[in-house]
Every structure is written in structure tokens, then in C-alpha cells.
């Protein structure tokens, strides 16, 4: 059974990002897609089967940024892919005075409309 068929069986009428994820898994492999999304193969499997207990919003953002190339208007960096925004938001949870960009992003991310509280995976 293809990943797309699995997703359709599990989701009924899957959202566009699930279809993109499944099609990418069918094009290459679930393991390759997992590495590309910086997630594990069991996470990808759980998402496709609609059984994943972690944050579907997180996976959706990563898929939308990586596979669908969706962007966000960052007030500091301009148009950036969604997963890059997520990475900066993750870094901004703890202050690190490692370089001027980290300080700028810490301040900006903590005030940004895109920085919403979410469950950690």
C-alpha cells in the first residue's frame, strides 16, 4: 500500500499537507523524508496513519515549510520558510548572548505574533 493510500484510509479526506507528505514518501522513502524533516520515521508513520500523539501543528509547520515551501514574514529577516521561523522561536526560549543576531532574534521572537505557546514533542 502506498503512503498516499495509507493517509487516505486513515484521514478520509486528508489535508493538503498530509497529501504532500504522503506523496513525498512515495517518491523517495519514509526514512528519507523523516531525515529531511528532522523527525523520526515512526513520527512520519504516525502522522500518515493519523495516530501520532505529538503536536500535529509542529509537523504541519515543518511539512508546509519544507515540502510546500510556505513562508512567513519575519519582522527581522523578511520572508523565511516556516521551519526556519520555528527554529528561531525554539532558540528564543532561552537567552543566549552568543552573537548579535541571536540577541536580535531573541528579542524579536519573544514579541512576534508567530510565536505562540505550543506543546513540546
C-alpha positions, -999 to +999 in steps of 0.1 A: +000+000+000+014+034-009+018+062+017-009+082-001-034+052+002-024+048+039-031+085+045-064+084+027-075+054+046-065+070+080-077+105+073-106+101+050-101+134+032-066+143+042-055+180+043-031+193+017+000+190+039-007+153+046-011+146+009+022+164+002+039+143+030+025+111+016+034+119-020+070+127-009+072+094+010+060+076-022+086+095-043+115+086-021+111+068+012+096+074+046+131+073+061+145+099+037+115+122+043+119+118+080+156+128+078+147+158+056+121+169+081+144+163+111+119+138+126+120+100+130+104+075+107+079+065+134+067+101+137+061+102+099+043+069+100+021+081+129+012+113+111+003+094+079-018+070+099-034+098+120-022+081+152+006+105+161+002+118+197+026+146+195+019+181+181+004+178+147+008+216+144+045+212+147+047+186+120+023+206+098+045+237+101+076+216+092+059+200+062+045+233+050+079+250+052+100+221+039+078+204+013+052+231+004+078+259+006+054+282+026+070+313+041+064+337+070+070+374+070+096+377+098+099+412+111+137+409+113+147+385+085+120+392+059+104+362+041+116+330+056+105+294+054+082+283+082+106+258+096+133+285+099+109+306+119+102+276+141+139+271+147+144+307+157+114+306+180+128+275+197+162+292+202+145+322+216+130+303+246+164+307+264+185+338+261+220+332+247+243+361+241+264+342+215+262+368+188+243+399+178+218+381+156+209+357+184+202+387+207+181+404+180+161+373+172+156+365+209+140+400+214+120+399+181+108+363+185+095+369+220+073+397+208+063+382+174+028+372+165+041+339+151+055+329+185+026+310+201+029+286+230+027+250+219+032+216+234+067+203+231+071+170+213 
